[in-house]
Amino acid sequence: MRKYKNTNKVLAFCGMALLLASTFTACKKYANPAPYFEEYGTIEVKPSRRILLISMDGTDGAELQKIAPANIMSLIKTGKYSFNRSPELVSTVESTWASLLTGASSTTHGIIDDRYRPAPSEDDEHSTPAYFPNMLSRILDIKPELKTAVITSDAALNKYLIEGDHRILVSNDALIKDSTINVLTKENPSLVLVSFKDVETAGAAGGYSASVPAYKAAIEKTDAYIAEMTAAIKKRPNFNTEDWLIIVTTNRAGTVANPKAGFIVASNPALKEGVLTKVGFNGMRFGKVDMVGTVKNDNGLYDAGSNKDFTVQVQMKFNVITTYPRFLSKGTALLSDAMTGWTMLQNDGSTWAVIFGGKAFGGSGKNQLVGTSVGNKGWHTLTFTVKTVGNTRIASVFTDGIPGPTANIASTINLSSPTSPLRIGGVEGTKPYSDFYAADLQYFNVALDPAVIKANVALKDVTKHPNYSNLVGYWPFDDGAGSVISNKATTGYNLTVAGSNAWSALGNDIPVSRTEQILGDVSIVPTSPDVAALCLYWLKIPIDEKWGMEGKSWISNYEIEFLKK
């Protein structure tokens, strides 16, 4: 363990100057001229940035807002905050802590248990998963002069953060608070990380709700601890030359089976109160990085079978016009004719197409229908339907509501693909991947009539669709952050994204199904990985793109408020 050192080169230099001045005065009869130090010039003392990072493990953002504990609400008055921080897909204690500390989401870092090592991919158990160092490791590598302290009652977390200069493992939250105050009073840390457990313990025992007395009491008690710690910061002898960012958040909310939205508060005396909100259209860019979204287990809901009617519709904006990459499918890999199911792809550099079936079930081969041009890089609505009538199975494609080719695909025999998930992005067997934004992916369990398709291409409210009762999957792709694409239909399943997320605030570059908005404020959807990015930013450690961090240091959007002139 390295000890903190208090060195001050300015004081040492000034002391030496005074000593020399007194020596020369004793030896000379004449008055000395005023000293002039050309090499050093004027010394400007800049505030040293420091962080107190507090996790109230197990705190549900919505329930915290109902309780409105006094000290957290006081921090909000000088901070940016959200009571709706996006939940992580994998919400074990260890996975959520890894998301906070590595800047990567749970679907990317792969950590699930107290070994804090990434698990092999479900698709390839023999693969070597990527390892994402935690932010204390980054700090040690790049700015080892910055001292860090960790105070927790979690032995596994304490071990995981072995790069911390001062690690304190105690048995309960009261001792965590006392130890933190001791560090803030007697030591000189740049980052202090604190993990409180009482809220999680109360929630696990009786429920994560403001209506549960023990849960509410645990939040209020921890809030009182926060008041004591912030008071300790203000009593530091050099507080006036320090610039503290206090982050209060939670590693997770809800349970492993039912994760909930958390919260985050980033407070600094110079910041103005502001809630973090999503503004305009926020889309995920597929193809810029290797990633794929899937509905891994749909219990047969999206399996096309041998005689099911269905409709698939999606709004697409292709960023690169290329040939043959698949971008949406529910079927096996496209290997010659030996496939089953269906797949949508960019066709010949400007058009798009759907391929059905193949020989997997004894069919005569694949069937392909080609839509019209989507080569202008604007938004387009792509739709196809499949309808069974007697011995025929008619497939039709539509571009922006305009009917295209139609064909009888009964010769494919069966489109069933029970082991192949509904998949968007890096579709199996396709490289390079198609580069695009998607919005309003819809799956109906009926073949929509052409007139209905044309009339509802620009529908703003999907609940007004004449076949809304047949909508079994609706993914707007406007979440703005995280790895979970929410299903907004009354039935169906969420879609999850594996790989480094690439959300972008597209403002009013929107599909026809969206309404233009008056834009002004920055669009921010906070996530767990943001915490590491915020800490590194505040400590002036540049984030290398090669690190693959998904977190955003969104506090940089408010530099006009806190940067000293």
Secondary structure by P-SEA (a helix, b strand, c coil): cbbbbbccaaaaaaaaaaaaaaaaaacccccccccccccccbbbbcbbbbbbbbbcccccaaaaaaaccaaaaaaaaaccccccccccccccaaaaaaaaccccccccccccccccccccccccccbbbbbbbcaaaaaaaccccbbbbbbcccaaaaaaaccccbbbbbccaaaaaaaaaaaaccccccbbbbbbcaaaaaaaccccccccaaaaaaaaaaaaaaaaaaaaaaaccccccbbbbbbbbbcccccccbbbbbbbbbbcccccbbbbbbccbbbbbccccccccccccccccccccccccbbbbbbbbbccccccccccccccccccccccccccccccccccccccccccccccbbbbbbbcccccccbbbbbbbbbbcccbbbbbbbccccccccccccccccccccccccccccccccccccccccccbbbbcccccaaaaaacccccccccccccccccbbbcccccccccccccccbbbbbbbccbbbbbcccccccccccccccccccccccccaaaaaaaaaacbbbbccccccccccccccccccccc
